[in-house]
Amino acid sequence: MTDQSKNSNAQVQQTPFDYTLSVIGGKWRMKIMYQLAGEKVIRYGELKRQIPAITHKMLSSQLKELECCGIVNREEYHQIPPKVEYSLTPRGRTLMPILEGMCKWGVENQS
């Protein structure tokens, strides 16, 4: 079996849990979604200020990936200076109970 067919089989057999982790996993995605959940729309610069430890490159790439997953909506306005706004999609909002549950667990179990 070639590496390509092994990878193809692994993708086909992805569990729902694996899929969920692929969407929300990583250091930044949940932080980005959490910030977007508190606002109807938010501009890139404001989002960057709310997550000061993230680099511009990482924020940009994570937003693009979340957009590709259908979690984040990106609205670009063609004006000077450029204006781009981000928001959670209805699909993205369905993830908020998961994030809220994780926050609740942290509050209850943090030492």
Secondary structure as UniProt FT lines:
FT   HELIX           3..12
FT   HELIX           16..24
FT   HELIX           29..37
FT   STRAND          42..43
FT   HELIX           44..50
FT   TURN            52..53
FT   HELIX           56..68
FT   TURN            69..70
FT   STRAND          72..77
FT   STRAND          83..88
FT   HELIX           90..93
FT   TURN            94..95
FT   HELIX           96..109
//
